[in-house]
Amino acid sequence: MGLLPFDQRVAHAMEGIYKMTNWTHVQRKWLDRLAKQLVHEVVIDEQFVNTTFANDGGAKLLNKTLGGKLDDVLQGLAGALWPQVA
């Protein structure tokens, strides 16, 4: 997977995130926004989410919108995009 363009790696990572749970339409739109930012930023953490989406309530509101799963989403993305090599 290391030779895929980064946008394709993001798309692949998001497939796993979309399968985590039965996301609502609103949750799915937020996840899509995260994915679009990730293509440009490479790394998204809670601080980045808080800053980038400050006008929309930041990480606190996004976590609430995602049913308390923001950390799971961010960890899932990081794990899929940057797997640890043994």
KEMAR-458262 format. One record per residue (C-alpha): residue number from 1; x negated, y negated, z negated. Coordinates in steps of 0.25 Angstrom, whole numbers, m for minus. Each point is the difference from the previous one (the first is absolute). Example, Ala and Ser with C-alpha at 12.3 -4.5 7.8 and 13.67 -1.06 7.14 Angstrom:
<sites>
+-----+-------+-------+-------+
|   k |  east | north |    up |
+-----+-------+-------+-------+
|   1 |   m49 |    18 |   m31 |
|   2 |    m6 |   m14 |     2 |
+-----+-------+-------+-------+
</sites>
This chain:
<sites>
+-----+-------+-------+-------+
|   k |  east | north |    up |
+-----+-------+-------+-------+
|   1 |     0 |     0 |     0 |
|   2 |   m12 |    m9 |    m2 |
|   3 |    m1 |    m3 |    15 |
|   4 |    15 |    m5 |     2 |
|   5 |     2 |   m15 |     1 |
|   6 |     3 |    m6 |   m13 |
|   7 |    14 |    m4 |     4 |
|   8 |     3 |    15 |     3 |
|   9 |    m6 |     4 |   m13 |
|  10 |    10 |   m10 |    m7 |
|  11 |    12 |     6 |     8 |
|  12 |    m5 |    14 |    m5 |
|  13 |    m1 |    m5 |   m14 |
|  14 |    14 |    m6 |     0 |
|  15 |     6 |    13 |     5 |
|  16 |    m4 |     6 |   m13 |
|  17 |     6 |   m12 |    m8 |
|  18 |    13 |     1 |     8 |
|  19 |     1 |    14 |    m4 |
|  20 |    m2 |    m2 |   m15 |
|  21 |    14 |    m3 |    m3 |
|  22 |    13 |    m4 |     7 |
|  23 |    m3 |   m15 |     1 |
|  24 |    12 |    m9 |     2 |
|  25 |     0 |   m10 |    12 |
|  26 |    m5 |   m11 |    m9 |
|  27 |   m11 |     8 |    m5 |
|  28 |    m4 |     5 |    14 |
|  29 |    m1 |   m14 |     5 |
|  30 |    m9 |    m4 |   m12 |
|  31 |    m9 |    12 |     3 |
|  32 |     0 |    m4 |    15 |
|  33 |    m5 |   m14 |    m5 |
|  34 |   m11 |     6 |    m8 |
|  35 |    m4 |     9 |    12 |
|  36 |    m1 |   m12 |     9 |
|  37 |    m9 |    m8 |   m11 |
|  38 |    m9 |    13 |    m1 |
|  39 |    m3 |     0 |    14 |
|  40 |    m6 |   m14 |    m1 |
|  41 |    m6 |     1 |   m15 |
|  42 |    m5 |    14 |     0 |
|  43 |     2 |     1 |   m15 |
|  44 |    13 |    m3 |    m8 |
|  45 |     0 |     0 |   m15 |
|  46 |    10 |    m6 |   m10 |
|  47 |    m8 |   m13 |     0 |
|  48 |     1 |    m1 |    15 |
|  49 |    15 |     3 |     0 |
|  50 |     2 |   m10 |   m11 |
|  51 |    m7 |   m11 |     8 |
|  52 |     5 |     3 |    13 |
|  53 |    15 |     2 |    m4 |
|  54 |     0 |   m11 |   m11 |
|  55 |    11 |    m7 |     7 |
|  56 |     8 |    13 |     0 |
|  57 |    m2 |     3 |   m14 |
|  58 |   m14 |     6 |     0 |
|  59 |    m4 |    14 |    m5 |
|  60 |    10 |     0 |   m11 |
|  61 |    12 |    m2 |     9 |
|  62 |    m5 |    10 |    10 |
|  63 |    m2 |    10 |   m10 |
|  64 |    14 |    m2 |    m5 |
|  65 |     5 |     1 |    14 |
|  66 |    m8 |    13 |     2 |
|  67 |     6 |     6 |   m12 |
|  68 |   m13 |    m1 |    m8 |
|  69 |    m8 |     7 |    11 |
|  70 |    m9 |   m11 |     4 |
|  71 |   m12 |     6 |    m6 |
|  72 |     3 |    14 |     6 |
|  73 |     2 |    m7 |    14 |
|  74 |   m14 |    m7 |    m2 |
|  75 |    m7 |    12 |    m5 |
|  76 |     6 |     9 |    11 |
|  77 |    m4 |   m10 |    11 |
|  78 |   m14 |    m1 |    m6 |
|  79 |    m1 |    15 |    m1 |
|  80 |     4 |     2 |    15 |
|  81 |    m8 |   m11 |     6 |
|  82 |   m13 |     2 |    m9 |
|  83 |     0 |    15 |    m3 |
|  84 |   m12 |     4 |   m10 |
|  85 |   m10 |     8 |     7 |
|  86 |    m5 |    11 |    m9 |
+-----+-------+-------+-------+
</sites>
